[in-house]
């Protein structure tokens, strides 16, 4: 016979207190994440602006985006 624990009979503070929580990220990790997110947003805005001035995406424009924005040439 299998034993099945019913967690609704256990107070929630006891049931959750022993579970490991995700460690908080350090200040420097949060700082780096914020910088990376800002750079990604800037790149997205530049690509959107480039596409808006060119009237849509074609194979040539896709290659130009890769050349300009992904490879920094």
KAVENUR-V469622 format. One record per residue. N is the residue number from 1. RES is the residue in three letters. SS is DSSP state (A for helix, B for strand, O for the rest). NEAR is the number of other C-alpha atoms within 12 Angstrom. Layout:
n=N res=RES ss=SS near=NEAR
n=N res=RES ss=SS near=NEAR
This chain:
n=1 res=UNK ss=O near=3
n=2 res=UNK ss=O near=4
n=3 res=UNK ss=O near=5
n=4 res=UNK ss=O near=8
n=5 res=UNK ss=O near=9
n=6 res=UNK ss=O near=10
n=7 res=UNK ss=A near=12
n=8 res=UNK ss=A near=11
n=9 res=UNK ss=A near=11
n=10 res=UNK ss=O near=12
n=11 res=UNK ss=O near=11
n=12 res=UNK ss=A near=13
n=13 res=UNK ss=A near=12
n=14 res=UNK ss=A near=12
n=15 res=UNK ss=A near=15
n=16 res=UNK ss=A near=12
n=17 res=UNK ss=A near=11
n=18 res=UNK ss=O near=9
n=19 res=UNK ss=O near=10
n=20 res=UNK ss=O near=9
n=21 res=UNK ss=O near=9
n=22 res=UNK ss=O near=6
n=23 res=UNK ss=O near=6
n=24 res=UNK ss=O near=10
n=25 res=UNK ss=O near=12
n=26 res=UNK ss=O near=10
n=27 res=UNK ss=A near=10
n=28 res=UNK ss=A near=11
n=29 res=UNK ss=A near=12
n=30 res=UNK ss=A near=13
n=31 res=UNK ss=A near=13
n=32 res=UNK ss=A near=14
n=33 res=UNK ss=A near=15
n=34 res=UNK ss=A near=14
n=35 res=UNK ss=A near=14
n=36 res=UNK ss=A near=14
n=37 res=UNK ss=A near=14
n=38 res=UNK ss=A near=14
n=39 res=UNK ss=A near=15
n=40 res=UNK ss=A near=16
n=41 res=UNK ss=A near=14
n=42 res=UNK ss=A near=15
n=43 res=UNK ss=A near=20
n=44 res=UNK ss=A near=17
n=45 res=UNK ss=A near=15
n=46 res=UNK ss=A near=18
n=47 res=UNK ss=A near=25
n=48 res=UNK ss=A near=20
n=49 res=UNK ss=A near=16
n=50 res=UNK ss=A near=21
n=51 res=UNK ss=A near=19
n=52 res=UNK ss=A near=13
n=53 res=UNK ss=A near=12
n=54 res=UNK ss=A near=16
n=55 res=UNK ss=O near=11
n=56 res=UNK ss=O near=15
n=57 res=UNK ss=O near=18
n=58 res=UNK ss=O near=12
n=59 res=UNK ss=A near=10
n=60 res=UNK ss=A near=13
n=61 res=UNK ss=A near=21
n=62 res=UNK ss=A near=19
n=63 res=UNK ss=A near=14
n=64 res=UNK ss=A near=20
n=65 res=UNK ss=A near=25
n=66 res=UNK ss=A near=17
n=67 res=UNK ss=A near=14
n=68 res=UNK ss=A near=16
n=69 res=UNK ss=A near=22
n=70 res=UNK ss=A near=16
n=71 res=UNK ss=O near=10
n=72 res=UNK ss=O near=10
n=73 res=UNK ss=O near=9
